[in-house]
């Protein structure tokens, strides 16, 4: 085997590694208590768990929005704990929050430009690349974001995050608050974006659908890792089904 062939077959190092993370908003109260996660380039990784498990706090800690009191977060081998969100954006991390994720008084185009404020010279290139994945954004580029539906606003938020061509895209509850039809569209978009080579970490309330589409998943409970495996493995684990997926999962598999 040639050196080139060996390089092509060897697995690439994980782009994001979270190890034994401890985090919380109030001193002395740890919401995340030793959770870990790793993401390889091009992977779609999901984090599920019951309400109050700390899923959104886990993601906010990765993006510098929740204080970290222990453990490490490494991006391409560099510890990024304590970095400001603006610095993380410059280093290749993009984050789409669950709510308040667009500038409603701005047009779609203006929202996308806000996503590229650190690299304005790349506007034409990135606009073409992002709207190739999300054509709706080009078709409605002059529309104010405040006039859009929840699903359409999510597309704007996704597009703005993708403008930076991120190494890792963090999605916090992308299906939350959407109608069943729009939830399905949301998951389809996530898969399509990942199929373009975008590395994604997704926290999701719809555990069943999340595990159906991810390469690997983590079950978070009380701030700790409860289970981990491929999406298929977790869907087939009776304990995960009983404790975290419930009757909806059981009925869909009969």
Order of alpha helices (4+ residues) and beta strands (2+ residues): alpha-beta-beta-beta-alpha-beta-beta-alpha-beta-alpha-alpha-alpha-alpha-beta-alpha-beta-alpha-beta-beta-alpha-alpha
